[in-house]
Amino acid sequence: MKTIKRQILEFISEELELDINREEVKEFENQLNLENDFYIEIDGNEYRVINADAIWDIFVEEIKDITEECYTGKLEWWIAVDWEETAENCLQADGYGHHFSGYDGSELECEFGEEDYYIFRTN
């Protein structure tokens, strides 16, 4: 079985096709152990890494926030919105990549250890 560090090294070199910096790998591994949602810079590119178990709740909350920001003053307080259904519609239309990856709308799925993660380039 591969170590998490080996999985990260292979992900960076094979999936992202970027140069490996040992300090970035160490930071990546540390963040995986601490956070379900974090940003990391790899070879000058910024990525957002989200644990598959947490992504749905994060997505729903961000869809709600964006909708409320865009329509502030246009939606009355008494209008009820089913945020889960709204997020499901957005996911079906565009996928996670469209929302989380401001760079190119793509999403990568990877396993580190026994956990699944989504990875999105953000710049």
matplotlib code that plots the C-alpha trace (Angstrom):
import matplotlib.pyplot as plt

x = [0.0, 1.3, 1.8, -0.1, 3.1, 3.7, 0.2, 0.6, 3.9, 2.3, -0.7, 1.5, 3.8, 1.4, -2.0, -1.0, 2.2, 4.0, 7.4, 7.6, 8.7, 9.2, 7.9, 4.7, 4.2, 4.8, 2.2, -0.3, 0.0, -0.3, -3.5, -5.0, -4.6, -6.1, -8.8, -11.7, -11.5, -8.3, -6.3, -2.7, -0.1, 1.7, 4.4, 2.9, -0.7, -3.4, -5.7, -8.7, -8.9, -12.2, -12.9, -15.6, -17.5, -17.7, -18.2, -21.9, -22.5, -19.9, -21.5, -25.0, -23.8, -21.8, -24.8, -26.9, -24.4, -23.9, -27.7, -28.3, -25.4, -26.6, -30.2, -29.9, -32.9, -34.6, -35.8, -38.2, -37.4, -40.6, -39.7, -38.6, -35.9, -35.1, -31.3, -30.6, -32.8, -31.3, -27.8, -28.8, -30.1, -26.8, -24.8, -26.7, -26.3, -22.6, -21.0, -18.7, -15.9, -18.0, -18.5, -15.2, -12.7, -12.5, -9.6, -11.1, -14.1, -12.5, -12.4, -10.1, -11.0, -8.2, -7.7, -5.2, -4.9, -8.4, -10.2, -11.5, -11.0, -12.0, -9.3, -9.9, -7.5, -8.5, -6.0]
y = [0.0, 3.4, 6.1, 9.3, 11.1, 8.8, 9.4, 13.1, 12.9, 10.8, 13.1, 16.2, 14.7, 12.5, 14.2, 17.8, 17.3, 19.9, 20.0, 18.6, 20.7, 18.7, 21.6, 21.8, 18.0, 18.3, 21.2, 19.2, 16.2, 18.3, 20.0, 16.6, 15.6, 18.8, 20.1, 18.9, 22.1, 24.0, 25.9, 25.0, 26.4, 23.8, 25.0, 28.5, 27.3, 27.5, 24.5, 24.0, 20.5, 19.3, 16.0, 14.0, 13.6, 17.4, 18.7, 18.5, 20.6, 23.1, 23.3, 23.9, 26.6, 28.4, 28.2, 29.7, 32.5, 33.3, 33.4, 35.7, 38.0, 38.2, 38.8, 41.0, 43.2, 41.3, 38.2, 39.0, 37.6, 35.5, 33.6, 30.1, 28.5, 24.8, 25.2, 21.4, 21.2, 24.4, 23.0, 19.7, 21.5, 23.5, 20.3, 18.5, 21.5, 22.2, 19.8, 20.8, 22.1, 25.0, 26.3, 25.5, 25.9, 29.5, 28.6, 26.2, 24.6, 21.2, 18.9, 16.1, 13.2, 11.6, 9.2, 10.0, 7.4, 6.0, 9.3, 10.6, 14.3, 16.7, 19.0, 22.2, 24.7, 28.2, 30.5]
z = [0.0, -0.9, 1.7, 1.6, 0.8, -2.2, -3.4, -3.2, -5.1, -7.8, -8.0, -8.4, -11.0, -13.0, -12.7, -12.5, -14.4, -12.2, -10.5, -7.0, -4.1, -0.9, 1.3, -0.7, -0.4, 3.3, 3.6, 1.4, 3.7, 6.9, 5.5, 4.6, 8.2, 9.6, 7.2, 5.0, 2.8, 2.2, -0.4, -1.3, -3.7, -5.9, -8.3, -8.4, -9.0, -6.4, -5.7, -3.5, -1.9, -0.5, 1.2, -0.7, 2.6, 3.1, -0.4, -0.6, 2.5, 1.4, -2.0, -0.7, 1.6, -1.1, -3.6, -0.9, -0.2, -3.9, -4.6, -1.6, -2.6, -6.3, -5.4, -2.3, -2.2, -4.9, -2.9, -0.1, 3.3, 3.3, 0.2, 1.1, -1.0, -0.8, -0.9, -1.2, -4.3, -5.7, -5.2, -6.8, -9.9, -10.1, -9.7, -12.4, -14.8, -14.2, -11.8, -8.9, -11.2, -12.6, -9.1, -7.3, -10.2, -11.3, -13.5, -16.0, -14.4, -14.2, -11.2, -10.3, -7.9, -6.0, -3.1, -0.4, 2.3, 2.5, 1.9, -1.4, -2.4, -5.1, -6.3, -8.2, -9.7, -8.6, -10.5]

ax = plt.figure().add_subplot(projection="3d")
ax.plot(x, y, z, "-o")
ax.set_aspect("equal")
plt.show()
